Amino acid sequence: MADPEAFRRVQQRLRSGAEEGLAGLKEFLRLPTISTLPEFAADLRRGAQWLAARMQAAGLEEVRLLETGGHPTVYGHWLHAPGRPTVLVYGHYDVQPADPLDLWTTPPFSPEVRDGRIYARGAADDKGQVWMHLQAVHALLETFGRLPCNLKFLVEGEEEVGSGGVIRLVAQERQRLAADLVVVSDTAFFAPGLPSLSLGLRGLCSLEVEVRGPTRDLHSGEYGGAVANPLHALAELVAGLHDARGRVTVPGFYDHVRPLRADERAAMAALPFDDAQWLAAVGLESGWGEEGFSSLERTWARPTLEINGMWGGFQGAGGKTVIAATAHAKITCRLVPDQQPRAVLRAVREHLQAHCPPGVHISVREGEGSPASLVSVESPMVTAAADALELAFGRRPVFVRTGGSIGVVPAFREALGAPVVLMGFGLPEDRIHAPDESLDLDNFRRGQEAIAAYWLGLG
């Protein structure tokens, strides 16, 4: 745990510079670094250059832009603590599009503080959290003239489009990025006032299905009932991917799923989670899923197979009586520890091909995949993070998992062999990816203190 007197001193420095830190965050949030839209490419490069300058001003050295073939990644380090751990801090400066603009209370790239929150696209995901780390570095260097451990920063510009460039970069730059620990601040607390450490992420793999029938769309009066309909065939195929108990019917799908231990299930059940309230927030009265598991267990620790899109045939207004020549579906699987993306993709593809109805042909195109990530609650790095959160927020954090995926996390584990600690400071109500995204300013301030406490404790 951090020395209390050292923590008090850096906490005082952070609090005295709070207004200056907030002003810097506002400047960061004004940059429209939207990675999904090609017309913002120049803004992303300007954003990377702006961030590089601020990293250098905070006291990091060897700051540079690392080219990825897409939007640049920003790197910098401070390596003057021999014999102390080296930590790689990861975040991203790119953001989601702001549409629909008319649902924002104030413009998405004109940050505004209201009721203890700062509103702007990227406030929580992930500029605010990146900025917390830079503020902590700046405060530690100003207070003590040095950092208690070695730090490396890697802040990418393509997280919202899959992190393809930085995943390749991590594999290529093993030596530059070598670390004893990777810290990712791109997650959230379980609830307001309840500091949390996420121990794991689910993995992800994807595929696209095409069912082909006739060489062209056919008149349904002349051919209907006499030839197979690709849309019917696709509907039959995807409906058969789950049974009545919510389990995936693909043979081998669950073969390598790591079962939940009794203590893990008990810890999830003890969290302040209201299933009915959670469903009501998205307009639902009842849930659905694999029988025998709670909603948290299903979304955190069980694998899933979801149809993300289906299309084919006539889509316009009015009617058009045709039998479509082709039908399509996009499918993704969320994976849990010990499942391998390629093996799962192969099993799903073989199952679909084996059950293709007569009269049509099926082709399956496999996409990218990344495995799940899970760190032990008993890891010393996790214990040190829990100590830091307790010092800054006044209560011991709970341990959770995250149902989503961060594509670069498995790359860190594979290339660097380092544990990954998910130490994020968002909240469920931050509305990331939606209009009126925001960041709680108390979490913003205390988060900086927790980060500083973590480095002091590791040192």
Sequence and secondary structure as in RCSB ss.txt:
>XXXX:A:sequence
MADPEAFRRVQQRLRSGAEEGLAGLKEFLRLPTISTLPEFAADLRRGAQWLAARMQAAGLEEVRLLETGGHPTVY
GHWLHAPGRPTVLVYGHYDVQPADPLDLWTTPPFSPEVRDGRIYARGAADDKGQVWMHLQAVHALLETFGRLPCN
LKFLVEGEEEVGSGGVIRLVAQERQRLAADLVVVSDTAFFAPGLPSLSLGLRGLCSLEVEVRGPTRDLHSGEYGG
AVANPLHALAELVAGLHDARGRVTVPGFYDHVRPLRADERAAMAALPFDDAQWLAAVGLESGWGEEGFSSLERTW
ARPTLEINGMWGGFQGAGGKTVIAATAHAKITCRLVPDQQPRAVLRAVREHLQAHCPPGVHISVREGEGSPASLV
SVESPMVTAAADALELAFGRRPVFVRTGGSIGVVPAFREALGAPVVLMGFGLPEDRIHAPDESLDLDNFRRGQEA
IAAYWLGLG
>XXXX:A:secstr
   HHHHHHHHHHHHHTHHHHHHHHHHHHTS  BTTSGGGHHHHHHHHHHHHHHHHHHT EEEEEE  SSS EEE
EEE   TTS EEEEEEE  B     GGG SS TTS EEETTEEESTTIIIIIHHHHHHHHHHHHHHHHHSS SSE
EEEEEES GGGT HHHHHHHHHTHHHH  SEEEE   B SBTTB EEEEEE EEEEEEEEEE SSS EEHHHHTT
TS  HHHHHHHHHHTTB TTS B STTTTTT     HHHHHHHHTS   HHHHHHTTT S    STT  HHHHHH
HS EEEEEEEE S  SSS   EE SEEEEEEEEEE TT  HHHHHHHHHHHHHHT  TT EEEEEEEEEE  EE 
 TT HHHHHHHHHHHHHHSS  EEEEESS  THHHHHHHHH   EEE   B GGG TTSTT EEEHHHHHHHHHH
HHHHHHHH 
